[in-house]
Every structure is written in structure tokens, then in C-alpha cells.
Amino acid sequence: MPVLSSPIKFLTQVSAWWMDNRGRFRFTNLRGKLIGPYLILTVLVAMVGTFIATRLAFGSAQERFERQLAEAANVAADGIVRQEADHLAELRAMVFTEQVAEAVETRNADLLRERLLPLAVNKKVDVVATVDMEGREILTLAYVPASGEYLVSNGSELLRFPPLERVLRGEQDEQGDKFAGLLKTQQGWYLFTVAPVRRLADDALVGAMLIGTNLNDLLIDIKQLALADISVLNPDGRLLETTFVQSDPQFLTAGNVEALALPGGLITGTTQLRSVEIYGRPFQVADSPLVVRQQTLGILSVVQNSNFVVDSAANSRNVISLLFASMAGLVVILGFILAQRIAKPILRLRAISQSVAAGDLNQQTGLRMSDEIGDLAQAFDAMTSRLRERTETAERLHAETVQRNQELAETNTRLRATQQQLVQSEKMSAIGQLTAGIVHDVKNPLAAINGLAELMEDDPRLTEEQRQNAALIRESAARASRIVGDLMKFARQSNLEMLPGDLRTTVETVLRLTGFMAREAHVRVLPEIPAESVMITYDAQLIEQVLINLVQNAIQAMREKGSGLLRVKMCPMKQGVAIIIQDNGSGIQPDHLNKIFDPFFTTKPVGEGTGLGLAVSYGIVSNHGGHIEVESQVGTGTTFTVWLPSNPPPISTSNFPANLNAKL
């Protein structure tokens, strides 16, 4: 067989070899399989070659060049827009950093440096600056590449920067309250994005923050993506920055600057092309508006060497030559392809067999042939189908077995939960009955003790010490009377006045009544209440008592920390509504979670609680046909969820339905 040296010589060698050895070959029944693909491939190669040759011969190199230039302009514009989007993300992270707004309002440069420097280093920000409402610089952190550190400065006047003026005036546009612009500093031109800094408490404007990127460094990065030199001009067409300086520091001569400049700016608001000469070589320039946040900041110019057009035409000729040479080679290689055509069914059978052996029973050969290979493929497909059916049956039986086991496990779990709830219900009912009897026998004696103590205090014959003892007796009797009152509430929870009402109004009343207590404990309350009414049937006074008790407990849990955050959220559902009360206090100990709804259980100091608040709340919610869930983690906080049905069922004879679900 001849050896490939060049396409033409190789074709000559193949022709001579065929003429010498054609007598050794005889046609068989596979002749049609060999001749058909041969003819088809020849026709396809001729068609593809003709199509490509026509496109290359009549295609316009100038049009391709201009299209490439426009694509480079789009890439450059997208790179600047992406950088501005990064500015927005960095601004959001810094503006909403804790104590930043307070530091801007008080011009606390040290606190700003403490808060912003780690973020600037982490996000590799070139420049971040903060100013007050008068446009005076509070703190600027500017990255110095030579030292790898941030230079700190303050005291400059930045009010004349138009984007900053608009932010400090509180202006907004379709994009929001942030603005972008180009500003020249001692380190060169920068692309800045300016955002307002607002006080978190009342959203009042207290200053502004600027984040900037060195324009020259940004253009150098974009150049790597656009594969073209980039220049930025001001709206009047004067050159600001260009990547030509990167390759030639001496580029900024009067002639080169004048060549890149665009006197008078853009005539239209769209991309326009122009030709320039730099270093005595022709260049094509695509000028388009530099638009950031729908604001035109200047002109973005993309520059490419026009020699590309000539080189492209030459390359096209080379490609056409190479194409037809390759076509001749493809004709020679056709014999190998014909052999593959015969071997392909066998290779297909082997691949399918390996897939089935690996467990993929959905494979089919797809071979429809009238020879021995076709018979083998049909038998193999039938075997695979039967095996797949048996495997599917086995998998279905297995899945049914697993499902039934899961159903049994879930049933057992529900049975255990129901048993625990029944035990809790019986215990609470027995305690309620016992409490009712005790209260009846204790309340009247306490009233007599309290009255006699008041008479003794008014007796002028008593000494000061005796009068103090009488006051102590009266206070102790009053405290005992309050405990008895709580016990009465605990024992008589079935007396509900169920009326349709707006639960949202009750929640708003609870927040208003506990507002002073929250402010006194430095607790910030975040209500999430629907705008529309939430109508259910309930006892408004008792549910208000439940919510006040839960909110007060949450505030007291955060009082020890000196501050906290309380979230009160209403979640209307299809069959009812859930009220979520979440704090970030000290949390509940795991061994206390299953006891907090028991009567008389309390972790408060002696004299500060009777341990009946949650027990009473539990009974009230249960009598509404609802339930209370609690989740708590020590050191993180506690979340109580009160679920109430829209239309509660009739009150049961038991004061304490077992609907408690406490989990850690």
C-alpha cells in the first residue's frame, strides 16, 4: 500500500496500486453496502466543498472584520457593566454592615476603618470612600499596588462629583437611588458607584459611600476578553484612558492622542466606525456610548488593526486550497470508512452487551438487517426485553414491601405520640380538678387576711414595726391572692366566648401593650403582619392573654443579654393561622422542654413567677382546637408557634387536649 506524502502524489500512488491489484478482489453480496456509501460521501464532500468555497470566495472580509469589532465592543461594554454590578454588591455588603451608618452620621473615621477595611481587603476593592451630608470626606481607603496596602485619607471635598450630589439630594431614577460616574484622582481615572447610607432605625439619609475601580486596570482586564485595545473618552471626545499605554508607555504623544480622540463626541447614540492611523499603521475604531445604569458616562472605543482584513483574505485562499486537498484525501480514506460500515453492527452489539451486563436493561440494538448479524440482534433484543420485564416485577414487589414497612413505622410513631398526648391530657385534667377544689377553699380566707391586714395598718395604736409587719402580711396575702387567681384561670379554661373576629387586630394590640417593656429591655421587635384581615372564630381576650404571656417571656429571656431581636409573624393557612414568636435569647435547657407546660414549673427566681403562664396558655389554645409548638437551642433562642383553626370544633369536656409538640 502506498505511503501518504502529499495529497496529489498520494492519489496517484493509490490509482497505480488499484490497477495492479484489482484482479485479486471479487465482488460479494456486500457490494451494494460498499458502493452506496462511497457515492453518497463523494456527493456530500462535493456539496460541502462547493458551499464553503462559495462562502469564502464571495464573503466580505471587511464585513467579518466589522462584525468582530462590534462583538469586541459588546464584550467591552459588558465588562464595564459587570464591574458596576460588582460595585453594587460590594456597596450593599458595606452599607448594611453593622455600625457603618452610625459611624457615617457621627463622622467616626476610626470605626469606619475598623468596619470597612476587612471588607475592602476581602473583596479586593480599589477605592472605598465615605462622605457626610455636606459632601466632606470622612474616610477613604485606596489600594496601593506598589505596597500592597490601603492608603487612608480624609477631609477632601467631593460634593462637586455629580453622582454624589444626586445621592446626597436623595434623587432616584428608574434604576434606584444609586448612581455611577468617572472621576479623576491622584492615581488616575476611576469608575465610581455611589450609594446612600441610611440610618437603620428610620431610614433617614446620613451620608453616602463610593466604591471605585481603577479605569486603566479595568480596561486591561477587558482587553484580554475582547481581544482588542480599549479606550475611554469623555462625552466631548477627549481621551481619558487607553490600553495602548500598557504595551508602549511612550504612546501618549500628541499625534496618537489626537488620532484616538473624537472631536465633538458621538453624532448619534449608536455605534459608529472610523479609521485612524497610529504608528503609521491603519486601525479601525468602533465608538459607542459608555452607558452605565442608563447614564451615558462617555464614549467607549474599541480599536483593532485593519491589517486583519488583508490577512483574512489571504487565509481564506489558503483555507480553500486546503479544503480541496483534504477532499482528495477523504476520497482515499473512504475505503477505511466502508470497512467501518461493516464492522459497526458488531461493535454496536458489543457495546449493548456491555451495557446490559452493567445493569442497563433499557438498551436495544436497533439493528434491522437481513443477514446473520440481524438475526443475532433480534434474539438479543428479545432476551433483553424479557429480562427487563422480570426485573421490573421484582423491583415493584420490593418497592411495595418497603412502602408497607414505612407505613407500619409511621403508624407506630403516631401511636406512641398519641399515647404520650393521652397521658399528658389525663395529668393536666387531674391537676385542673384538684386546683379547682383548692382555690375554692383558699380564696375566702385570703380575702379575710388581706382585709384585716389593711385594718391593722390604719390602727394608730400600732408601733411602726407592727405596722410594717401588717403591710408585709397584706402584700403576702395579695401575692397569694394573685396566685389563686392564676389557679382559677387554670381550672376554668373551658369558659370561652367564641366569636368571629380579626386576629390581626389582636396581634397588633399585643405588640402595642408590650411595646414599652420591649423598649425598656432594648429589644427590637420585627412584626410581619398581613395587610388584609385574618378572620377566625376565637376568644379574643384569652388569645390576647396567651400572646402577651409568650411575648413577655421572650423579652425577659433577652433582657439578660442587654438587647435582642423579637420576630412576631402571622402565617394565614388554608385551615387556620399560625402565629410565630421567635427570640434570640438564652434558650431553654433540653431537660426543661418537656416540662414547660406543666403547672407550677418555672425557672424564674422565687417570687417572680408561679409557673402557670404557659400551662394556662396551653389550655386556652387547646380549647380552641389548636396547639403550641416550641423549638429552642441553648444560647441561640426560642421559637413558639401557636396554631389556631379558622373554625374551631366544639369545646371538649377536657380542659387540656393533648396537642403539645415540644422539640429541641
NORWOVEN-V170308 format. One record per residue. N is the residue number from 0. RES is the residue in three letters. D_LAST is the distance of its C-alpha to the last C-alpha in Angstrom with 2 decimals. Layout:
n=N res=RES d_last=D_LAST
n=N res=RES d_last=D_LAST
This chain:
n=0 res=MET d_last=81.69
n=1 res=PRO d_last=82.22
n=2 res=VAL d_last=79.88
n=3 res=LEU d_last=78.26
n=4 res=SER d_last=79.89
n=5 res=SER d_last=80.15
n=6 res=PRO d_last=79.49
n=7 res=ILE d_last=83.19
n=8 res=LYS d_last=84.49
n=9 res=PHE d_last=81.79
n=10 res=LEU d_last=82.80
n=11 res=THR d_last=86.43
n=12 res=GLN d_last=85.61
n=13 res=VAL d_last=83.59
n=14 res=SER d_last=86.48
n=15 res=ALA d_last=88.99
n=16 res=TRP d_last=86.78
n=17 res=TRP d_last=86.38
n=18 res=MET d_last=90.11
n=19 res=ASP d_last=90.86
n=20 res=ASN d_last=88.32
n=21 res=ARG d_last=88.08
n=22 res=GLY d_last=90.28
n=23 res=ARG d_last=87.71
n=24 res=PHE d_last=85.20
n=25 res=ARG d_last=85.48
n=26 res=PHE d_last=83.55
n=27 res=THR d_last=81.34
n=28 res=ASN d_last=79.37
n=29 res=LEU d_last=76.69
n=30 res=ARG d_last=79.13
n=31 res=GLY d_last=77.61
n=32 res=LYS d_last=74.17
n=33 res=LEU d_last=75.67
n=34 res=ILE d_last=77.96
n=35 res=GLY d_last=75.55
n=36 res=PRO d_last=72.74
n=37 res=TYR d_last=75.45
n=38 res=LEU d_last=76.96
n=39 res=ILE d_last=73.63
n=40 res=LEU d_last=72.45
n=41 res=THR d_last=75.79
n=42 res=VAL d_last=75.55
n=43 res=LEU d_last=71.94
n=44 res=VAL d_last=72.84
n=45 res=ALA d_last=75.84
n=46 res=MET d_last=73.82
n=47 res=VAL d_last=71.05
n=48 res=GLY d_last=73.66
n=49 res=THR d_last=75.61
n=50 res=PHE d_last=72.56
n=51 res=ILE d_last=71.41
n=52 res=ALA d_last=74.96
n=53 res=THR d_last=75.45
n=54 res=ARG d_last=72.26
n=55 res=LEU d_last=73.12
n=56 res=ALA d_last=76.78
n=57 res=PHE d_last=76.30
n=58 res=GLY d_last=72.91
n=59 res=SER d_last=73.14
n=60 res=ALA d_last=72.06
n=61 res=GLN d_last=71.97
n=62 res=GLU d_last=69.56
n=63 res=ARG d_last=67.20
n=64 res=PHE d_last=67.42
n=65 res=GLU d_last=66.68
n=66 res=ARG d_last=63.72
n=67 res=GLN d_last=62.35
n=68 res=LEU d_last=62.97
n=69 res=ALA d_last=61.11
n=70 res=GLU d_last=58.13
n=71 res=ALA d_last=58.15
n=72 res=ALA d_last=58.21
n=73 res=ASN d_last=55.19
n=74 res=VAL d_last=53.31
n=75 res=ALA d_last=54.27
n=76 res=ALA d_last=53.24
n=77 res=ASP d_last=49.88
n=78 res=GLY d_last=49.30
n=79 res=ILE d_last=49.91
n=80 res=VAL d_last=47.67
n=81 res=ARG d_last=44.84
n=82 res=GLN d_last=45.32
n=83 res=GLU d_last=45.12
n=84 res=ALA d_last=41.88
n=85 res=ASP d_last=40.54
n=86 res=HIS d_last=41.71
n=87 res=LEU d_last=39.67
n=88 res=ALA d_last=36.46
n=89 res=GLU d_last=37.23
n=90 res=LEU d_last=38.11
n=91 res=ARG d_last=34.86
n=92 res=ALA d_last=32.94
n=93 res=MET d_last=35.22
n=94 res=VAL d_last=35.82
n=95 res=PHE d_last=32.16
n=96 res=THR d_last=31.43
n=97 res=GLU d_last=30.23
n=98 res=GLN d_last=33.24
n=99 res=VAL d_last=35.83
n=100 res=ALA d_last=36.95
n=101 res=GLU d_last=37.21
n=102 res=ALA d_last=39.25
n=103 res=VAL d_last=41.56
n=104 res=GLU d_last=42.18
n=105 res=THR d_last=43.04
n=106 res=ARG d_last=44.88
n=107 res=ASN d_last=42.81
n=108 res=ALA d_last=43.99
n=109 res=ASP d_last=42.29
n=110 res=LEU d_last=38.82
n=111 res=LEU d_last=39.61
n=112 res=ARG d_last=40.73
n=113 res=GLU d_last=37.60
n=114 res=ARG d_last=35.39
n=115 res=LEU d_last=37.64
n=116 res=LEU d_last=39.22
n=117 res=PRO d_last=36.19
n=118 res=LEU d_last=35.66
n=119 res=ALA d_last=39.40
n=120 res=VAL d_last=39.57
n=121 res=ASN d_last=36.56
n=122 res=LYS d_last=37.92
n=123 res=LYS d_last=41.55
n=124 res=VAL d_last=42.80
n=125 res=ASP d_last=46.57
n=126 res=VAL d_last=46.73
n=127 res=VAL d_last=44.30
n=128 res=ALA d_last=45.79
n=129 res=THR d_last=44.75
n=130 res=VAL d_last=47.22
n=131 res=ASP d_last=47.30
n=132 res=MET d_last=48.59
n=133 res=GLU d_last=52.17
n=134 res=GLY d_last=51.88
n=135 res=ARG d_last=52.08
n=136 res=GLU d_last=50.28
n=137 res=ILE d_last=47.49
n=138 res=LEU d_last=46.46
n=139 res=THR d_last=47.37
n=140 res=LEU d_last=45.98
n=141 res=ALA d_last=48.47
n=142 res=TYR d_last=48.11
n=143 res=VAL d_last=51.28
n=144 res=PRO d_last=51.65
n=145 res=ALA d_last=54.32
n=146 res=SER d_last=52.12
n=147 res=GLY d_last=48.73
n=148 res=GLU d_last=47.49
n=149 res=TYR d_last=46.91
n=150 res=LEU d_last=49.74
n=151 res=VAL d_last=48.69
n=152 res=SER d_last=50.98
n=153 res=ASN d_last=51.08
n=154 res=GLY d_last=53.58
n=155 res=SER d_last=55.06
n=156 res=GLU d_last=55.95
n=157 res=LEU d_last=54.25
n=158 res=LEU d_last=54.86
n=159 res=ARG d_last=57.67
n=160 res=PHE d_last=55.29
n=161 res=PRO d_last=55.28
n=162 res=PRO d_last=51.65
n=163 res=LEU d_last=50.53
n=164 res=GLU d_last=52.82
n=165 res=ARG d_last=51.28
n=166 res=VAL d_last=47.70
n=167 res=LEU d_last=48.68
n=168 res=ARG d_last=50.48
n=169 res=GLY d_last=47.26
n=170 res=GLU d_last=48.87
n=171 res=GLN d_last=47.11
n=172 res=ASP d_last=48.41
n=173 res=GLU d_last=47.23
n=174 res=GLN d_last=45.07
n=175 res=GLY d_last=43.34
n=176 res=ASP d_last=43.86
n=177 res=LYS d_last=44.33
n=178 res=PHE d_last=47.77
n=179 res=ALA d_last=49.33
n=180 res=GLY d_last=52.68
n=181 res=LEU d_last=54.83
n=182 res=LEU d_last=55.66
n=183 res=LYS d_last=57.94
n=184 res=THR d_last=56.91
n=185 res=GLN d_last=58.57
n=186 res=GLN d_last=56.85
n=187 res=GLY d_last=58.07
n=188 res=TRP d_last=56.84
n=189 res=TYR d_last=53.12
n=190 res=LEU d_last=51.16
n=191 res=PHE d_last=48.95
n=192 res=THR d_last=46.20
n=193 res=VAL d_last=45.64
n=194 res=ALA d_last=42.57
n=195 res=PRO d_last=42.10
n=196 res=VAL d_last=39.79
n=197 res=ARG d_last=38.31
n=198 res=ARG d_last=36.65
n=199 res=LEU d_last=33.01
n=200 res=ALA d_last=33.22
n=201 res=ASP d_last=36.12
n=202 res=ASP d_last=36.97
n=203 res=ALA d_last=40.33
n=204 res=LEU d_last=42.36
n=205 res=VAL d_last=42.78
n=206 res=GLY d_last=44.29
n=207 res=ALA d_last=44.17
n=208 res=MET d_last=43.14
n=209 res=LEU d_last=45.30
n=210 res=ILE d_last=44.44
n=211 res=GLY d_last=47.43
n=212 res=THR d_last=48.53
n=213 res=ASN d_last=51.90
n=214 res=LEU d_last=53.99
n=215 res=ASN d_last=56.14
n=216 res=ASP d_last=53.23
n=217 res=LEU d_last=51.66
n=218 res=LEU d_last=54.96
n=219 res=ILE d_last=55.36
n=220 res=ASP d_last=51.98
n=221 res=ILE d_last=52.88
n=222 res=LYS d_last=56.27
n=223 res=GLN d_last=54.70
n=224 res=LEU d_last=53.18
n=225 res=ALA d_last=56.14
n=226 res=LEU d_last=58.76
n=227 res=ALA d_last=60.98
n=228 res=ASP d_last=61.76
n=229 res=ILE d_last=60.09
n=230 res=SER d_last=61.57
n=231 res=VAL d_last=60.31
n=232 res=LEU d_last=62.92
n=233 res=ASN d_last=62.69
n=234 res=PRO d_last=63.52
n=235 res=ASP d_last=67.19
n=236 res=GLY d_last=67.30
n=237 res=ARG d_last=67.39
n=238 res=LEU d_last=65.71
n=239 res=LEU d_last=62.56
n=240 res=GLU d_last=61.06
n=241 res=THR d_last=61.99
n=242 res=THR d_last=60.99
n=243 res=PHE d_last=64.67
n=244 res=VAL d_last=64.44
n=245 res=GLN d_last=62.03
n=246 res=SER d_last=64.73
n=247 res=ASP d_last=67.64
n=248 res=PRO d_last=67.14
n=249 res=GLN d_last=70.69
n=250 res=PHE d_last=69.91
n=251 res=LEU d_last=69.84
n=252 res=THR d_last=73.59
n=253 res=ALA d_last=75.21
n=254 res=GLY d_last=76.22
n=255 res=ASN d_last=72.86
n=256 res=VAL d_last=71.02
n=257 res=GLU d_last=73.60
n=258 res=ALA d_last=73.17
n=259 res=LEU d_last=69.42
n=260 res=ALA d_last=69.68
n=261 res=LEU d_last=69.94
n=262 res=PRO d_last=72.24
n=263 res=GLY d_last=71.41
n=264 res=GLY d_last=67.95
n=265 res=LEU d_last=66.99
n=266 res=ILE d_last=69.41
n=267 res=THR d_last=66.82
n=268 res=GLY d_last=63.05
n=269 res=THR d_last=62.91
n=270 res=THR d_last=63.44
n=271 res=GLN d_last=67.05
n=272 res=LEU d_last=68.79
n=273 res=ARG d_last=71.48
n=274 res=SER d_last=73.40
n=275 res=VAL d_last=73.86
n=276 res=GLU d_last=75.61
n=277 res=ILE d_last=73.97
n=278 res=TYR d_last=75.61
n=279 res=GLY d_last=78.36
n=280 res=ARG d_last=76.01
n=281 res=PRO d_last=75.02
n=282 res=PHE d_last=71.43
n=283 res=GLN d_last=69.81
n=284 res=VAL d_last=67.41
n=285 res=ALA d_last=64.91
n=286 res=ASP d_last=64.18
n=287 res=SER d_last=61.33
n=288 res=PRO d_last=59.53
n=289 res=LEU d_last=56.58
n=290 res=VAL d_last=54.05
n=291 res=VAL d_last=50.61
n=292 res=ARG d_last=48.42
n=293 res=GLN d_last=51.50
n=294 res=GLN d_last=53.53
n=295 res=THR d_last=56.66
n=296 res=LEU d_last=56.61
n=297 res=GLY d_last=59.69
n=298 res=ILE d_last=61.15
n=299 res=LEU d_last=59.64
n=300 res=SER d_last=62.41
n=301 res=VAL d_last=62.05
n=302 res=VAL d_last=65.07
n=303 res=GLN d_last=66.29
n=304 res=ASN d_last=69.53
n=305 res=SER d_last=71.92
n=306 res=ASN d_last=73.44
n=307 res=PHE d_last=70.59
n=308 res=VAL d_last=72.66
n=309 res=VAL d_last=75.58
n=310 res=ASP d_last=73.44
n=311 res=SER d_last=71.66
n=312 res=ALA d_last=75.01
n=313 res=ALA d_last=76.10
n=314 res=ASN d_last=72.87
n=315 res=SER d_last=73.36
n=316 res=ARG d_last=76.77
n=317 res=ASN d_last=75.40
n=318 res=VAL d_last=72.65
n=319 res=ILE d_last=75.25
n=320 res=SER d_last=77.40
n=321 res=LEU d_last=74.54
n=322 res=LEU d_last=73.41
n=323 res=PHE d_last=76.72
n=324 res=ALA d_last=77.10
n=325 res=SER d_last=73.70
n=326 res=MET d_last=74.80
n=327 res=ALA d_last=77.75
n=328 res=GLY d_last=75.47
n=329 res=LEU d_last=73.20
n=330 res=VAL d_last=76.23
n=331 res=VAL d_last=76.97
n=332 res=ILE d_last=73.39
n=333 res=LEU d_last=73.54
n=334 res=GLY d_last=74.79
n=335 res=PHE d_last=71.56
n=336 res=ILE d_last=69.56
n=337 res=LEU d_last=71.72
n=338 res=ALA d_last=70.95
n=339 res=GLN d_last=67.22
n=340 res=ARG d_last=67.73
n=341 res=ILE d_last=69.00
n=342 res=ALA d_last=66.30
n=343 res=LYS d_last=63.44
n=344 res=PRO d_last=63.05
n=345 res=ILE d_last=62.94
n=346 res=LEU d_last=60.31
n=347 res=ARG d_last=58.30
n=348 res=LEU d_last=58.46
n=349 res=ARG d_last=57.35
n=350 res=ALA d_last=54.31
n=351 res=ILE d_last=53.29
n=352 res=SER d_last=53.72
n=353 res=GLN d_last=51.44
n=354 res=SER d_last=48.75
n=355 res=VAL d_last=48.99
n=356 res=ALA d_last=48.87
n=357 res=ALA d_last=45.63
n=358 res=GLY d_last=44.08
n=359 res=ASP d_last=44.90
n=360 res=LEU d_last=46.75
n=361 res=ASN d_last=47.11
n=362 res=GLN d_last=49.98
n=363 res=GLN d_last=53.56
n=364 res=THR d_last=56.65
n=365 res=GLY d_last=58.08
n=366 res=LEU d_last=61.56
n=367 res=ARG d_last=64.37
n=368 res=MET d_last=67.49
n=369 res=SER d_last=70.69
n=370 res=ASP d_last=71.20
n=371 res=GLU d_last=69.79
n=372 res=ILE d_last=66.67
n=373 res=GLY d_last=65.96
n=374 res=ASP d_last=66.31
n=375 res=LEU d_last=63.91
n=376 res=ALA d_last=61.33
n=377 res=GLN d_last=61.54
n=378 res=ALA d_last=61.08
n=379 res=PHE d_last=58.09
n=380 res=ASP d_last=56.45
n=381 res=ALA d_last=57.05
n=382 res=MET d_last=55.51
n=383 res=THR d_last=52.40
n=384 res=SER d_last=52.00
n=385 res=ARG d_last=52.19
n=386 res=LEU d_last=49.73
n=387 res=ARG d_last=47.27
n=388 res=GLU d_last=47.57
n=389 res=ARG d_last=46.88
n=390 res=THR d_last=43.88
n=391 res=GLU d_last=42.41
n=392 res=THR d_last=42.94
n=393 res=ALA d_last=41.14
n=394 res=GLU d_last=38.18
n=395 res=ARG d_last=38.01
n=396 res=LEU d_last=38.01
n=397 res=HIS d_last=35.30
n=398 res=ALA d_last=33.12
n=399 res=GLU d_last=33.70
n=400 res=THR d_last=32.74
n=401 res=VAL d_last=29.45
n=402 res=GLN d_last=28.69
n=403 res=ARG d_last=29.50
n=404 res=ASN d_last=27.30
n=405 res=GLN d_last=24.32
n=406 res=GLU d_last=25.23
n=407 res=LEU d_last=25.43
n=408 res=ALA d_last=22.01
n=409 res=GLU d_last=20.51
n=410 res=THR d_last=22.63
n=411 res=ASN d_last=21.47
n=412 res=THR d_last=17.78
n=413 res=ARG d_last=18.74
n=414 res=LEU d_last=20.89
n=415 res=ARG d_last=18.24
n=416 res=ALA d_last=15.94
n=417 res=THR d_last=19.15
n=418 res=GLN d_last=20.08
n=419 res=GLN d_last=16.91
n=420 res=GLN d_last=17.50
n=421 res=LEU d_last=21.15
n=422 res=VAL d_last=20.56
n=423 res=GLN d_last=18.43
n=424 res=SER d_last=21.21
n=425 res=GLU d_last=23.95
n=426 res=LYS d_last=22.54
n=427 res=MET d_last=22.17
n=428 res=SER d_last=25.64
n=429 res=ALA d_last=27.25
n=430 res=ILE d_last=25.93
n=431 res=GLY d_last=27.22
n=432 res=GLN d_last=30.63
n=433 res=LEU d_last=30.93
n=434 res=THR d_last=30.03
n=435 res=ALA d_last=32.68
n=436 res=GLY d_last=35.37
n=437 res=ILE d_last=34.54
n=438 res=VAL d_last=34.56
n=439 res=HIS d_last=37.94
n=440 res=ASP d_last=39.54
n=441 res=VAL d_last=38.16
n=442 res=LYS d_last=38.59
n=443 res=ASN d_last=42.47
n=444 res=PRO d_last=42.95
n=445 res=LEU d_last=40.64
n=446 res=ALA d_last=42.75
n=447 res=ALA d_last=45.90
n=448 res=ILE d_last=44.57
n=449 res=ASN d_last=43.58
n=450 res=GLY d_last=47.05
n=451 res=LEU d_last=49.01
n=452 res=ALA d_last=47.17
n=453 res=GLU d_last=48.15
n=454 res=LEU d_last=51.78
n=455 res=MET d_last=51.84
n=456 res=GLU d_last=50.72
n=457 res=ASP d_last=53.69
n=458 res=ASP d_last=56.17
n=459 res=PRO d_last=58.51
n=460 res=ARG d_last=59.56
n=461 res=LEU d_last=56.23
n=462 res=THR d_last=55.86
n=463 res=GLU d_last=53.24
n=464 res=GLU d_last=51.16
n=465 res=GLN d_last=51.40
n=466 res=ARG d_last=50.44
n=467 res=GLN d_last=47.34
n=468 res=ASN d_last=46.42
n=469 res=ALA d_last=46.96
n=470 res=ALA d_last=44.68
n=471 res=LEU d_last=41.98
n=472 res=ILE d_last=42.49
n=473 res=ARG d_last=42.26
n=474 res=GLU d_last=39.03
n=475 res=SER d_last=37.41
n=476 res=ALA d_last=38.62
n=477 res=ALA d_last=37.29
n=478 res=ARG d_last=33.81
n=479 res=ALA d_last=34.03
n=480 res=SER d_last=35.25
n=481 res=ARG d_last=32.23
n=482 res=ILE d_last=29.95
n=483 res=VAL d_last=32.15
n=484 res=GLY d_last=31.87
n=485 res=ASP d_last=28.05
n=486 res=LEU d_last=28.55
n=487 res=MET d_last=31.01
n=488 res=LYS d_last=28.65
n=489 res=PHE d_last=26.06
n=490 res=ALA d_last=28.83
n=491 res=ARG d_last=30.48
n=492 res=GLN d_last=27.83
n=493 res=SER d_last=29.80
n=494 res=ASN d_last=32.49
n=495 res=LEU d_last=31.40
n=496 res=GLU d_last=33.81
n=497 res=MET d_last=32.70
n=498 res=LEU d_last=34.63
n=499 res=PRO d_last=34.38
n=500 res=GLY d_last=33.35
n=501 res=ASP d_last=31.93
n=502 res=LEU d_last=28.21
n=503 res=ARG d_last=28.67
n=504 res=THR d_last=31.09
n=505 res=THR d_last=28.67
n=506 res=VAL d_last=26.01
n=507 res=GLU d_last=28.84
n=508 res=THR d_last=30.00
n=509 res=VAL d_last=26.63
n=510 res=LEU d_last=26.58
n=511 res=ARG d_last=30.20
n=512 res=LEU d_last=29.70
n=513 res=THR d_last=26.84
n=514 res=GLY d_last=28.56
n=515 res=PHE d_last=30.45
n=516 res=MET d_last=27.48
n=517 res=ALA d_last=25.68
n=518 res=ARG d_last=28.86
n=519 res=GLU d_last=29.43
n=520 res=ALA d_last=26.03
n=521 res=HIS d_last=26.76
n=522 res=VAL d_last=23.87
n=523 res=ARG d_last=24.72
n=524 res=VAL d_last=23.81
n=525 res=LEU d_last=23.66
n=526 res=PRO d_last=24.31
n=527 res=GLU d_last=24.32
n=528 res=ILE d_last=26.41
n=529 res=PRO d_last=28.64
n=530 res=ALA d_last=32.35
n=531 res=GLU d_last=33.34
n=532 res=SER d_last=32.80
n=533 res=VAL d_last=29.87
n=534 res=MET d_last=31.64
n=535 res=ILE d_last=29.93
n=536 res=THR d_last=30.97
n=537 res=TYR d_last=29.13
n=538 res=ASP d_last=29.84
n=539 res=ALA d_last=29.84
n=540 res=GLN d_last=30.07
n=541 res=LEU d_last=27.14
n=542 res=ILE d_last=24.81
n=543 res=GLU d_last=26.04
n=544 res=GLN d_last=25.12
n=545 res=VAL d_last=21.51
n=546 res=LEU d_last=21.17
n=547 res=ILE d_last=23.02
n=548 res=ASN d_last=20.76
n=549 res=LEU d_last=17.56
n=550 res=VAL d_last=19.56
n=551 res=GLN d_last=21.00
n=552 res=ASN d_last=17.72
n=553 res=ALA d_last=16.59
n=554 res=ILE d_last=20.06
n=555 res=GLN d_last=20.07
n=556 res=ALA d_last=16.83
n=557 res=MET d_last=18.76
n=558 res=ARG d_last=22.09
n=559 res=GLU d_last=21.61
n=560 res=LYS d_last=21.44
n=561 res=GLY d_last=24.67
n=562 res=SER d_last=23.57
n=563 res=GLY d_last=20.79
n=564 res=LEU d_last=20.19
n=565 res=LEU d_last=19.17
n=566 res=ARG d_last=19.00
n=567 res=VAL d_last=19.98
n=568 res=LYS d_last=20.43
n=569 res=MET d_last=22.09
n=570 res=CYS d_last=21.87
n=571 res=PRO d_last=24.70
n=572 res=MET d_last=24.39
n=573 res=LYS d_last=26.98
n=574 res=GLN d_last=26.13
n=575 res=GLY d_last=24.56
n=576 res=VAL d_last=22.72
n=577 res=ALA d_last=19.19
n=578 res=ILE d_last=18.78
n=579 res=ILE d_last=16.01
n=580 res=ILE d_last=15.71
n=581 res=GLN d_last=14.06
n=582 res=ASP d_last=14.77
n=583 res=ASN d_last=14.75
n=584 res=GLY d_last=14.87
n=585 res=SER d_last=13.66
n=586 res=GLY d_last=10.04
n=587 res=ILE d_last=8.75
n=588 res=GLN d_last=8.94
n=589 res=PRO d_last=6.53
n=590 res=ASP d_last=9.67
n=591 res=HIS d_last=10.11
n=592 res=LEU d_last=7.32
n=593 res=ASN d_last=9.62
n=594 res=LYS d_last=12.63
n=595 res=ILE d_last=12.57
n=596 res=PHE d_last=14.60
n=597 res=ASP d_last=17.02
n=598 res=PRO d_last=20.42
n=599 res=PHE d_last=21.49
n=600 res=PHE d_last=18.14
n=601 res=THR d_last=18.10
n=602 res=THR d_last=17.44
n=603 res=LYS d_last=20.39
n=604 res=PRO d_last=23.74
n=605 res=VAL d_last=26.26
n=606 res=GLY d_last=28.06
n=607 res=GLU d_last=25.56
n=608 res=GLY d_last=23.51
n=609 res=THR d_last=23.95
n=610 res=GLY d_last=20.39
n=611 res=LEU d_last=21.60
n=612 res=GLY d_last=20.49
n=613 res=LEU d_last=17.15
n=614 res=ALA d_last=18.80
n=615 res=VAL d_last=21.74
n=616 res=SER d_last=19.77
n=617 res=TYR d_last=17.95
n=618 res=GLY d_last=21.45
n=619 res=ILE d_last=23.07
n=620 res=VAL d_last=20.81
n=621 res=SER d_last=21.04
n=622 res=ASN d_last=24.82
n=623 res=HIS d_last=24.92
n=624 res=GLY d_last=23.63
n=625 res=GLY d_last=20.34
n=626 res=HIS d_last=16.70
n=627 res=ILE d_last=13.84
n=628 res=GLU d_last=10.38
n=629 res=VAL d_last=7.76
n=630 res=GLU d_last=5.20
n=631 res=SER d_last=5.32
n=632 res=GLN d_last=6.48
n=633 res=VAL d_last=9.32
n=634 res=GLY d_last=12.60
n=635 res=THR d_last=11.68
n=636 res=GLY d_last=10.94
n=637 res=THR d_last=9.36
n=638 res=THR d_last=10.17
n=639 res=PHE d_last=11.60
n=640 res=THR d_last=13.41
n=641 res=VAL d_last=16.43
n=642 res=TRP d_last=18.32
n=643 res=LEU d_last=21.95
n=644 res=PRO d_last=24.61
n=645 res=SER d_last=27.92
n=646 res=ASN d_last=29.91
n=647 res=PRO d_last=28.07
n=648 res=PRO d_last=29.50
n=649 res=PRO d_last=31.59
n=650 res=ILE d_last=29.84
n=651 res=SER d_last=29.35
n=652 res=THR d_last=30.74
n=653 res=SER d_last=27.36
n=654 res=ASN d_last=25.91
n=655 res=PHE d_last=22.33
n=656 res=PRO d_last=21.59
n=657 res=ALA d_last=18.51
n=658 res=ASN d_last=16.54
n=659 res=LEU d_last=13.24
n=660 res=ASN d_last=10.19
n=661 res=ALA d_last=7.02
n=662 res=LYS d_last=3.78
n=663 res=LEU d_last=0.00
